[in-house]
Amino acid sequence: MTKPSFDKFAAMLDQTVDSIPPHFLCDLTGGFNLRKGKKREGDYYILGEYIEDGIGGCFIVFYYGSFVELLEDEPDDCWEAEIIDTVLHEMQHHLESQAGRDDLAQKEMQELVDLLVGN
């Protein structure tokens, strides 16, 4: 399989985010953003991230290059599933932030601790 072009990926992402009901997007002032590059933290590629910025507001960024690194030879349905999973994951961060919760962030931190400590 060949990877989707950046434009095709953007269309796949748009289709997913366009299906989110507007009331879930309250205070997502910067909306959804797509970057061509990849982002890494250590050995891990970051597919997307929820950002709260005092100046830019709240927004979600997706990294096409990170998806390419992880899914380059996978069929389109795998790309679509990963896009949906990533959108849902980042939206959970947004909704928890709006509710004053950080359950997902705590879960992610515990997963990182477990990986680093070797549990």
N, C-alpha and C positions, 0 to 999 in steps of 0.2 A: 504494500500500500504506500501511497505517497502522502506526505503530510498536507493538510489543507493550507492554502496560501494565507497570508495575513488577512487579506480581504474576506476570504471565505470564513476564516476563524471569526473575524469581526461580525459577520452576518450570523453565524451560529450563536455567538454570544448575545448579539442584539435580540435574536429570537427568544432566547431564554429570559433575558432581563425584561423584555417587553411583555412577558406573560405574568410578571409580578403585579398583583393588585396595588394600586396607588397608595392605599392606606398603610402598606408595609414600608413605603419609601419616605414616610414623614421624617423630616430633618436629615435626610441623606442629601445635604445641600450641594455637594460636589458631584453627585451622581456616580455613574460607572465610568471608569477610564481604562483604556487599553494601551499598553506599551509594547513595542516590538521586541524589546530586549528581554533578557532573563534576569532573575534575581536569585541569589544564593545566600544562604546563611550556613556556613560550614559546608557540610556534605549534602545539604538539603536544598532542593529547588523550591522556591516560593511561587506558587501558581497565582495566588491572589492575596490581597491584604486589605483589611479595613483600617482606615486611618481617620483619627480625630485630630483636627488641627485647629487651633484657635483662630487662625487667619483664613484658612481655606475651608473650614467647616468639616463635615463628615463626608467621606467618599470611599469608594472601593476601587482598587487598582488590580488589573489582571495583567500577567506577564506572558505574552505569546511565546517568547523564547524559552521560558521554563516549561510550558506545555510541550514544545517541540522536543526538548531534551528528554522528557519522560515518555512521550507518546509518538515519536516520529514515525515509526513503522506500524502503528496500530490503525485499524479501520476507522472510518468516520464515526460509527456508532460508539466506539470507545472514547473518541474525542468529545462527542456530544454528552455522554454520560459524565465525563470528568468535568466538563464545563458546568453542567447542572449541579454536580456535587460541590464544586468550588463556589458557585453563586450562592447555593444554600448555606454553605459553611460561613461565607463572609456576611451574608444577611443575618445569620444567627448572631454573629458578633455585633452587628448594628442593632438588632432588636434587643439583645441583652444590655447593650450600652444604654439604649433609650429607657430600659426598665431599671437601670441602676444595678444590674447583675453582671457577673463575670464568670459564670459557670464554665463556659467553653474555654475561656482563657486559663482557668484553673486546671481543667482537664488536660489541656495541651501542655501546661507546665509540668504536670505530673508525668505525662508521657515522656517529656524531655528528660526529667530526672531519672526515670526508669531506664531510658536508653543510655544515659551517661554513667549511671551507677551499675548498670548491667543486670537489672532485675528482670 
